[in-house]
């Protein structure tokens, strides 16, 4: 159905989309920032994380920030490779 | 009528069979393809002995061509001298004396050990070899009972995996040979290969076989397994389930759906009507879903007796989330199985 190349391209584009999200302009606005605000929402965080429970939202935020931190450099390399490939052999 | 007694036909022309080549009592009569020239079998050839004294110290793995060349020169001569040979014991028969043989063995052993160490250092973390071996430790009765379990899961009573405590206090599960509830990798692997073969067989029956169909089928089945594994893994991450040593178990559980898929495809050869085929398909899907729900329960809702990690909290907040995740996962199997059945 979907070829391997298609799946590769789609995943690369999705990871690019995750990496492009701006930390302070966008994520902080909608409250998805990974840096815990010290005062705002202190109590609700505390209740939810009293016994080490982390919600799905927190996990998602952690996942996004981890992907963004780790995949910066490999994404540069991968994007360059794909661009070169498309230029030379894309047709 | 005159009786002529039957006689064995006598050949009228003189037939002389050539004498069979005389077997030399020592392998020196044949060309030696040994790796190093040997010690002195008592030939009256000063030449090979000079060569042999030069070859042995430097490099025992010389090519056999040099040796064969100067052994091919005197081909008739060794035949005359067989009776004077005494066959050398064991390695001597190959033209390799004991010291060289031992050196060669040591070299080989150290090379293999170095290779293993290299692999272990670089790739040992990815594939836990002992765990893989434990998953292939199956017996015949286990295989039959497990297939029965996958196809008819309602008949099974207790789904808990048996544990055994080692001396160090670690708690680990028993191998599949001892525990019917333990997942193995043998059945999923065999089912995967059988699925690829059946897809080839299916296309052959419909006269559209091409060897690339096998590769395509294998790739798509592998893709399904990867997607399933990723969805379980990401779901476990979101629900804070520890998946440290359980990668192979997840792969094993992903592979059990092939058993149902194979039986569905086989049932399609029996010329059932369309409705009955879909009934059978849904039956196998529900059987697989039930099997997964029961089996993954131990994965996702950890038994308090076993858990040693601090995040093994069976609080209500987690339980409902995990149960929802498990249910969604079991329901996704129908998508995978539907994709696989369209072979």
Interface residues (C-beta under 8 A of the other chain):
Chain A: X1 X4 X7 X51 X52 X53 X54 X56 X59 X60 X63
Chain B: X219 X220 X223 X237 X238 X239 X240 X310 X311 X313 X315 X317 X318 X321 X339
